[in-house]
Amino acid sequence: MMDNDLRREIADVCHLMHAKDFVAATDGNVSARLRDGSILCTPNNLSKGLVRPEDLLVVDMDGQPVGPRYGPARLRKPSSEIRLHIEAYKQRPDIKAVVHAHPPVAIALSIAGVSLARCLLPEVIVTLGLIPTLPYAFPASAESAALITEPIKRYDVLMLERHGSVTVGNSVMEAYLKLEKVEHTAQITLTLLQLGKEKPFPPSEAGRLARLRQARGLMKEGEAEDLCKSCGICDLLGGCPIGEGEQKQGGY
């Protein structure tokens, strides 16, 4: 993707985040890895609803601005959360983008101690696996960045207790769409808690969905073990081939 196109995509995603109340005030940040290894990112102290392509900054893997800066970018500083993004890129050479947001229902559940790492929705099991919540760490700190070092190797989506979500992907839009799934899952989880009638996913069906994720090459090292513990499908993941017809069905 050309630099100008990538800048527009980041701005579009910022506007979506703001419009859907995934961020408030100047919260949240978005970045993309450039071909030379540097990072294109949103600046600090700017509402995501107001981000323009020319507001974005290029930083190195130490978070320092690089290259010439023109227009509004001359007076901007990188997002205070750039350490979080850099850590994700260091641990995952395969990803191209990182989105950090503050989805309200998902954050509320993290404060209440309600985990989203459960087998509830088929599309989440197939496309995301689980949505683990990490313990609280001081925002924008080295401690907060270090917290994701190991989990980000296994997951494209993480919840940070009291702080927000981190989603990664092969494009900025892909990382953003995973954010939408996080908050959608949180809203459904909250509704189930209010109804007091959560119905466990049958392990046989959850296992079938997990094998579909496995067959599509989406399962990362260590993730099967986590699904096994959270969803009770240990005997359904190991060495159980998935039929060709089962691989092709579904639109997730």
C-alpha positions as CSV (number, residue, x, y, z in Angstrom):
1,M,0.0,0.0,0.0
2,M,1.3,3.5,-0.9
3,D,2.0,5.8,2.0
4,N,-0.8,8.2,1.1
5,D,-3.3,5.3,0.9
6,L,-2.2,4.0,4.2
7,R,-2.5,7.4,5.8
8,R,-6.1,7.6,4.6
9,E,-6.9,4.2,5.9
10,I,-5.6,5.0,9.3
11,A,-7.6,8.3,9.3
12,D,-10.7,6.3,8.3
13,V,-10.2,3.8,11.1
14,C,-9.7,6.6,13.6
15,H,-13.0,8.2,12.5
16,L,-14.8,4.8,12.8
17,M,-13.4,4.3,16.3
18,H,-14.7,7.7,17.4
19,A,-18.1,7.3,15.7
20,K,-18.7,4.0,17.4
21,D,-17.6,5.3,20.9
22,F,-14.6,2.9,21.0
23,V,-12.6,6.0,22.2
24,A,-13.4,9.2,23.9
25,A,-11.6,12.6,23.9
26,T,-8.0,12.0,22.7
27,D,-7.9,8.3,23.8
28,G,-6.7,5.4,21.6
29,N,-4.0,5.1,18.9
30,V,-3.5,3.4,15.6
31,S,-0.3,2.4,13.8
32,A,1.0,0.6,10.7
33,R,4.3,-0.9,9.9
34,L,6.0,0.6,6.8
35,R,8.1,-1.3,4.3
36,D,11.4,0.1,5.7
37,G,10.5,-1.1,9.2
38,S,9.5,2.3,10.5
39,I,6.0,2.9,12.0
40,L,3.3,5.3,10.8
41,C,1.2,6.3,13.9
42,T,-1.4,8.7,15.2
43,P,-0.1,11.6,17.3
44,N,-1.0,12.3,20.9
45,N,-3.5,14.9,22.2
46,L,-5.8,14.7,19.1
47,S,-9.3,13.3,19.0
48,K,-9.5,10.3,16.7
49,G,-12.6,12.0,15.1
50,L,-10.4,14.8,13.9
51,V,-7.4,12.8,12.6
52,R,-6.3,13.7,9.1
53,P,-3.7,11.9,7.0
54,E,-1.3,14.8,7.3
55,D,-1.4,14.5,11.1
56,L,0.3,11.2,11.2
57,L,3.9,10.7,12.2
58,V,6.6,8.3,11.2
59,V,8.7,6.9,14.1
60,D,11.5,4.3,14.4
61,M,11.4,1.2,16.6
62,D,12.5,3.3,19.5
63,G,9.4,5.5,19.1
64,Q,11.4,8.5,17.9
65,P,10.2,10.6,14.9
66,V,12.2,10.1,11.7
67,G,12.3,11.8,8.3
68,P,11.0,15.2,7.3
69,R,7.8,16.5,8.8
70,Y,5.5,19.0,7.1
71,G,2.3,20.8,7.9
72,P,0.4,19.8,11.1
73,A,2.8,16.9,11.8
74,R,5.6,19.4,12.5
75,L,4.1,20.2,15.9
76,R,2.9,16.7,16.8
77,K,4.4,14.1,19.1
78,P,3.9,10.4,18.8
79,S,1.1,8.7,20.8
80,S,2.1,8.1,24.4
81,E,1.2,4.4,23.8
82,I,3.7,3.9,21.1
83,R,5.7,1.5,23.3
84,L,2.7,-0.9,23.2
85,H,2.7,-0.9,19.4
86,I,6.4,-1.3,19.2
87,E,6.3,-4.3,21.5
88,A,3.6,-6.0,19.3
89,Y,5.7,-5.4,16.2
90,K,8.8,-6.8,17.8
91,Q,7.1,-10.0,18.9
92,R,5.0,-10.4,15.7
93,P,7.0,-9.9,12.4
94,D,3.8,-11.1,10.6
95,I,1.6,-8.2,11.6
96,K,1.2,-4.9,9.7
97,A,-1.0,-2.9,12.0
98,V,-2.0,-2.3,15.7
99,V,-5.1,-0.7,17.1
100,H,-5.4,0.3,20.7
101,A,-8.9,1.4,21.9
102,H,-11.1,1.9,24.9
103,P,-14.3,-0.1,24.2
104,P,-16.5,0.7,27.2
105,V,-18.4,-2.5,27.8
106,A,-15.2,-4.6,27.4
107,I,-13.4,-2.4,29.8
108,A,-16.3,-2.5,32.3
109,L,-16.2,-6.3,32.3
110,S,-12.4,-6.3,32.8
111,I,-12.9,-4.2,35.9
112,A,-15.7,-6.5,37.1
113,G,-13.4,-9.5,36.7
114,V,-15.5,-11.0,33.9
115,S,-13.3,-12.6,31.3
116,L,-14.0,-12.6,27.6
117,A,-11.8,-15.7,27.2
118,R,-14.8,-18.1,26.9
119,C,-16.4,-20.1,24.2
120,L,-19.7,-18.2,23.4
121,L,-19.8,-17.2,19.8
122,P,-18.9,-19.4,16.8
123,E,-17.5,-16.6,14.7
124,V,-15.2,-15.6,17.6
125,I,-13.9,-19.1,18.2
126,V,-13.0,-19.4,14.5
127,T,-11.6,-16.0,13.8
128,L,-10.1,-14.9,17.1
129,G,-9.9,-18.0,19.3
130,L,-10.1,-16.5,22.8
131,I,-10.0,-12.9,24.1
132,P,-7.8,-13.0,27.2
133,T,-7.6,-10.2,29.8
134,L,-4.2,-9.2,31.2
135,P,-3.7,-7.7,34.6
136,Y,-3.6,-3.9,35.1
137,A,-0.4,-2.1,34.4
138,F,0.3,1.7,34.4
139,P,-0.8,3.0,31.0
140,A,1.9,4.1,28.5
141,S,4.6,2.6,30.6
142,A,7.3,0.1,29.9
143,E,5.5,-2.2,32.3
144,S,2.4,-2.0,30.2
145,A,4.3,-2.9,27.0
146,A,6.1,-5.8,28.7
147,L,2.8,-7.2,29.8
148,I,1.9,-8.1,26.2
149,T,5.2,-9.7,25.3
150,E,4.2,-13.3,25.6
151,P,0.4,-13.2,25.1
152,I,0.7,-11.2,21.8
153,K,2.6,-14.2,20.3
154,R,-0.5,-16.3,20.7
155,Y,-3.4,-13.8,20.2
156,D,-4.4,-11.1,17.8
157,V,-6.7,-9.6,20.5
158,L,-5.9,-8.8,24.1
159,M,-7.8,-6.9,26.8
160,L,-5.9,-4.8,29.3
161,E,-7.6,-4.6,32.6
162,R,-9.1,-1.1,33.2
163,H,-7.3,0.2,30.1
164,G,-8.6,-1.1,26.8
165,S,-8.0,-3.5,23.9
166,V,-5.1,-4.2,21.7
167,T,-5.9,-5.7,18.3
168,V,-3.4,-6.6,15.5
169,G,-3.7,-7.6,11.9
170,N,-2.4,-7.7,8.4
171,S,-3.9,-4.3,7.7
172,V,-5.3,-1.4,9.7
173,M,-8.8,-2.3,8.8
174,E,-8.4,-5.9,9.8
175,A,-7.1,-4.9,13.2
176,Y,-10.0,-2.5,13.6
177,L,-12.6,-5.1,12.7
178,K,-11.2,-7.3,15.4
179,L,-11.9,-4.4,17.8
180,E,-15.5,-4.4,16.7
181,K,-15.8,-8.1,17.5
182,V,-14.3,-7.5,21.0
183,E,-17.0,-5.0,21.9
184,H,-19.7,-7.0,20.3
185,T,-18.7,-10.0,22.3
186,A,-18.6,-7.9,25.5
187,Q,-22.1,-6.6,24.9
188,I,-23.4,-10.1,24.4
189,T,-21.6,-11.3,27.5
190,L,-23.0,-8.4,29.6
191,T,-26.5,-9.2,28.3
192,L,-26.1,-12.9,29.3
193,L,-25.0,-11.8,32.8
194,Q,-28.0,-9.5,33.1
195,L,-30.3,-12.4,32.0
196,G,-28.6,-14.8,34.3
197,K,-29.0,-17.5,31.8
198,E,-25.7,-18.1,30.1
199,K,-25.9,-21.4,28.2
200,P,-22.5,-23.2,27.9
201,F,-21.4,-24.0,24.4
202,P,-21.5,-27.8,23.8
203,P,-17.9,-29.0,23.9
204,S,-18.4,-31.1,20.8
205,E,-19.5,-28.0,18.8
206,A,-16.8,-25.8,20.3
207,G,-14.2,-28.4,19.4
208,R,-15.5,-28.6,15.8
209,L,-15.1,-24.8,15.5
210,A,-11.6,-24.9,17.0
211,R,-10.6,-27.6,14.5
212,L,-11.9,-25.3,11.7
213,R,-9.7,-22.6,13.1
214,Q,-6.8,-25.1,13.1
215,A,-7.5,-26.2,9.6
216,R,-7.5,-22.6,8.3
217,G,-4.0,-22.2,9.7
218,L,-5.1,-19.6,12.3
219,M,-4.2,-21.4,15.4
220,K,-0.9,-20.2,16.9
221,E,1.5,-22.1,19.1
222,G,0.1,-22.6,22.6
223,E,-3.4,-21.4,21.7
224,A,-4.9,-24.9,21.4
225,E,-3.9,-25.6,25.0
226,D,-5.7,-22.4,26.1
227,L,-8.8,-23.4,24.2
228,C,-8.6,-26.8,25.8
229,K,-8.6,-25.3,29.4
230,S,-11.2,-22.6,28.7
231,C,-13.7,-24.6,26.7
232,G,-13.3,-28.2,27.9
233,I,-12.4,-29.5,24.4
234,C,-9.0,-31.1,25.1
235,D,-10.0,-34.5,23.6
236,L,-11.3,-32.8,20.5
237,L,-8.2,-30.9,19.3
238,G,-5.4,-33.4,19.2
239,G,-5.0,-35.3,16.0
240,C,-8.6,-35.1,15.0
241,P,-8.7,-34.5,11.2
242,I,-11.4,-32.1,9.8
243,G,-13.3,-33.1,6.8
244,E,-13.0,-31.2,3.5
245,G,-16.7,-30.2,3.6
246,E,-16.4,-28.9,7.2
247,Q,-13.4,-26.7,6.2
248,K,-15.4,-25.0,3.4
249,Q,-18.6,-24.4,5.2
250,G,-19.4,-21.1,7.1
251,G,-18.7,-17.5,6.3
252,Y,-16.5,-16.5,9.1
